Amino acid sequence: MKFLKSFNKYKESIVIDLQLQTLDLMESLNIWHDALLDSISATELSLFDDTDQENNPIGSQLKEDETYYKNQLDLDSLSNDSKLINSLKKIGLKKSEVQNTEDIQTFINKPCKFMFIYDEKSNELENPLYVIMQIFNDTINKWDNIKLYKVNGEVKKFYDKLSSKTIKITDGEVNYIYTTSNGNDWELQNLQIVNDTYLRFFRNEEFEKLLSDLRNESKGVKITII
């Protein structure tokens, strides 16, 4: 599956001919962190930079206590730090709770933790202004440094990219469209063509078995991962 890993890094969708390739479904569905950040047109900012207070108020504020914060650069610790909460409050911002992809089913290829930063007057149903993210580095078996990004797109796209997928199964001249919002359950979207092979609902292990069976039956089926 090395081909799929490298190709999926650059393509939003891939086509797999089941006659030519075996399919590890979950591996093929993996996304990279760059794609996740691209979904919200994220711009990386410095955590400690007082040269552009207008565009990076967080970096300007944290720069005042850079030495202190550099000792708190685990996102879970930073989130619970009262000094951070007060620092954000001074510039009219507030934070969300930390979310860890290891706690939920997602398609991210490496675990990550993220915390959104909002205008203090907004609620968490509104779009955040910034996101602070930390990615697990499996090469050295530890979390990488925290990074700060400005959010320039809709956060819904961030969550959709993280946990939603669409697969098109082309069997002959018929396309069967399946979607998942959690990686565990797949639902057929074009219900008018449901049949004994292409059921309305599949659990993930059932869906993988379906694809394996289609390949073994030499039906010339193609899969498009969107």
Secondary structure as a PSIPRED ss2 file (coil, helix, strand):
# PSIPRED VFORMAT (PSIPRED V4.0)

   1 M C   1.000  0.000  0.000
   2 K H   0.000  1.000  0.000
   3 F H   0.000  1.000  0.000
   4 L H   0.000  1.000  0.000
   5 K H   0.000  1.000  0.000
   6 S H   0.000  1.000  0.000
   7 F H   0.000  1.000  0.000
   8 N H   0.000  1.000  0.000
   9 K H   0.000  1.000  0.000
  10 Y H   0.000  1.000  0.000
  11 K C   1.000  0.000  0.000
  12 E C   1.000  0.000  0.000
  13 S C   1.000  0.000  0.000
  14 I E   0.000  0.000  1.000
  15 V E   0.000  0.000  1.000
  16 I E   0.000  0.000  1.000
  17 D E   0.000  0.000  1.000
  18 L C   1.000  0.000  0.000
  19 Q C   1.000  0.000  0.000
  20 L C   1.000  0.000  0.000
  21 Q C   1.000  0.000  0.000
  22 T C   1.000  0.000  0.000
  23 L C   1.000  0.000  0.000
  24 D C   1.000  0.000  0.000
  25 L H   0.000  1.000  0.000
  26 M H   0.000  1.000  0.000
  27 E H   0.000  1.000  0.000
  28 S H   0.000  1.000  0.000
  29 L H   0.000  1.000  0.000
  30 N C   1.000  0.000  0.000
  31 I E   0.000  0.000  1.000
  32 W C   1.000  0.000  0.000
  33 H H   0.000  1.000  0.000
  34 D H   0.000  1.000  0.000
  35 A H   0.000  1.000  0.000
  36 L H   0.000  1.000  0.000
  37 L H   0.000  1.000  0.000
  38 D H   0.000  1.000  0.000
  39 S C   1.000  0.000  0.000
  40 I C   1.000  0.000  0.000
  41 S C   1.000  0.000  0.000
  42 A C   1.000  0.000  0.000
  43 T E   0.000  0.000  1.000
  44 E E   0.000  0.000  1.000
  45 L E   0.000  0.000  1.000
  46 S C   1.000  0.000  0.000
  47 L C   1.000  0.000  0.000
  48 F C   1.000  0.000  0.000
  49 D C   1.000  0.000  0.000
  50 D C   1.000  0.000  0.000
  51 T C   1.000  0.000  0.000
  52 D C   1.000  0.000  0.000
  53 Q C   1.000  0.000  0.000
  54 E C   1.000  0.000  0.000
  55 N C   1.000  0.000  0.000
  56 N C   1.000  0.000  0.000
  57 P H   0.000  1.000  0.000
  58 I H   0.000  1.000  0.000
  59 G H   0.000  1.000  0.000
  60 S H   0.000  1.000  0.000
  61 Q H   0.000  1.000  0.000
  62 L H   0.000  1.000  0.000
  63 K H   0.000  1.000  0.000
  64 E C   1.000  0.000  0.000
  65 D C   1.000  0.000  0.000
  66 E H   0.000  1.000  0.000
  67 T H   0.000  1.000  0.000
  68 Y H   0.000  1.000  0.000
  69 Y H   0.000  1.000  0.000
  70 K H   0.000  1.000  0.000
  71 N C   1.000  0.000  0.000
  72 Q C   1.000  0.000  0.000
  73 L C   1.000  0.000  0.000
  74 D C   1.000  0.000  0.000
  75 L H   0.000  1.000  0.000
  76 D H   0.000  1.000  0.000
  77 S H   0.000  1.000  0.000
  78 L H   0.000  1.000  0.000
  79 S H   0.000  1.000  0.000
  80 N C   1.000  0.000  0.000
  81 D C   1.000  0.000  0.000
  82 S H   0.000  1.000  0.000
  83 K H   0.000  1.000  0.000
  84 L H   0.000  1.000  0.000
  85 I H   0.000  1.000  0.000
  86 N H   0.000  1.000  0.000
  87 S H   0.000  1.000  0.000
  88 L H   0.000  1.000  0.000
  89 K H   0.000  1.000  0.000
  90 K H   0.000  1.000  0.000
  91 I C   1.000  0.000  0.000
  92 G C   1.000  0.000  0.000
  93 L E   0.000  0.000  1.000
  94 K E   0.000  0.000  1.000
  95 K E   0.000  0.000  1.000
  96 S C   1.000  0.000  0.000
  97 E C   1.000  0.000  0.000
  98 V C   1.000  0.000  0.000
  99 Q E   0.000  0.000  1.000
 100 N E   0.000  0.000  1.000
 101 T H   0.000  1.000  0.000
 102 E H   0.000  1.000  0.000
 103 D H   0.000  1.000  0.000
 104 I C   1.000  0.000  0.000
 105 Q C   1.000  0.000  0.000
 106 T C   1.000  0.000  0.000
 107 F C   1.000  0.000  0.000
 108 I E   0.000  0.000  1.000
 109 N C   1.000  0.000  0.000
 110 K C   1.000  0.000  0.000
 111 P C   1.000  0.000  0.000
 112 C E   0.000  0.000  1.000
 113 K E   0.000  0.000  1.000
 114 F E   0.000  0.000  1.000
 115 M E   0.000  0.000  1.000
 116 F E   0.000  0.000  1.000
 117 I E   0.000  0.000  1.000
 118 Y E   0.000  0.000  1.000
 119 D E   0.000  0.000  1.000
 120 E C   1.000  0.000  0.000
 121 K C   1.000  0.000  0.000
 122 S C   1.000  0.000  0.000
 123 N C   1.000  0.000  0.000
 124 E C   1.000  0.000  0.000
 125 L C   1.000  0.000  0.000
 126 E C   1.000  0.000  0.000
 127 N C   1.000  0.000  0.000
 128 P C   1.000  0.000  0.000
 129 L C   1.000  0.000  0.000
 130 Y E   0.000  0.000  1.000
 131 V E   0.000  0.000  1.000
 132 I E   0.000  0.000  1.000
 133 M E   0.000  0.000  1.000
 134 Q E   0.000  0.000  1.000
 135 I E   0.000  0.000  1.000
 136 F E   0.000  0.000  1.000
 137 N E   0.000  0.000  1.000
 138 D C   1.000  0.000  0.000
 139 T C   1.000  0.000  0.000
 140 I C   1.000  0.000  0.000
 141 N C   1.000  0.000  0.000
 142 K E   0.000  0.000  1.000
 143 W E   0.000  0.000  1.000
 144 D C   1.000  0.000  0.000
 145 N C   1.000  0.000  0.000
 146 I C   1.000  0.000  0.000
 147 K E   0.000  0.000  1.000
 148 L E   0.000  0.000  1.000
 149 Y E   0.000  0.000  1.000
 150 K E   0.000  0.000  1.000
 151 V C   1.000  0.000  0.000
 152 N C   1.000  0.000  0.000
 153 G C   1.000  0.000  0.000
 154 E C   1.000  0.000  0.000
 155 V H   0.000  1.000  0.000
 156 K H   0.000  1.000  0.000
 157 K H   0.000  1.000  0.000
 158 F H   0.000  1.000  0.000
 159 Y H   0.000  1.000  0.000
 160 D H   0.000  1.000  0.000
 161 K H   0.000  1.000  0.000
 162 L H   0.000  1.000  0.000
 163 S H   0.000  1.000  0.000
 164 S C   1.000  0.000  0.000
 165 K E   0.000  0.000  1.000
 166 T E   0.000  0.000  1.000
 167 I E   0.000  0.000  1.000
 168 K E   0.000  0.000  1.000
 169 I E   0.000  0.000  1.000
 170 T E   0.000  0.000  1.000
 171 D E   0.000  0.000  1.000
 172 G C   1.000  0.000  0.000
 173 E C   1.000  0.000  0.000
 174 V E   0.000  0.000  1.000
 175 N E   0.000  0.000  1.000
 176 Y E   0.000  0.000  1.000
 177 I E   0.000  0.000  1.000
 178 Y E   0.000  0.000  1.000
 179 T E   0.000  0.000  1.000
 180 T E   0.000  0.000  1.000
 181 S C   1.000  0.000  0.000
 182 N C   1.000  0.000  0.000
 183 G C   1.000  0.000  0.000
 184 N C   1.000  0.000  0.000
 185 D E   0.000  0.000  1.000
 186 W E   0.000  0.000  1.000
 187 E E   0.000  0.000  1.000
 188 L E   0.000  0.000  1.000
 189 Q C   1.000  0.000  0.000
 190 N C   1.000  0.000  0.000
 191 L H   0.000  1.000  0.000
 192 Q H   0.000  1.000  0.000
 193 I H   0.000  1.000  0.000
 194 V C   1.000  0.000  0.000
 195 N C   1.000  0.000  0.000
 196 D C   1.000  0.000  0.000
 197 T C   1.000  0.000  0.000
 198 Y C   1.000  0.000  0.000
 199 L C   1.000  0.000  0.000
 200 R C   1.000  0.000  0.000
 201 F E   0.000  0.000  1.000
 202 F E   0.000  0.000  1.000
 203 R E   0.000  0.000  1.000
 204 N H   0.000  1.000  0.000
 205 E H   0.000  1.000  0.000
 206 E H   0.000  1.000  0.000
 207 F H   0.000  1.000  0.000
 208 E H   0.000  1.000  0.000
 209 K H   0.000  1.000  0.000
 210 L H   0.000  1.000  0.000
 211 L H   0.000  1.000  0.000
 212 S H   0.000  1.000  0.000
 213 D H   0.000  1.000  0.000
 214 L H   0.000  1.000  0.000
 215 R H   0.000  1.000  0.000
 216 N H   0.000  1.000  0.000
 217 E C   1.000  0.000  0.000
 218 S C   1.000  0.000  0.000
 219 K C   1.000  0.000  0.000
 220 G C   1.000  0.000  0.000
 221 V C   1.000  0.000  0.000
 222 K E   0.000  0.000  1.000
 223 I E   0.000  0.000  1.000
 224 T E   0.000  0.000  1.000
 225 I E   0.000  0.000  1.000
 226 I C   1.000  0.000  0.000
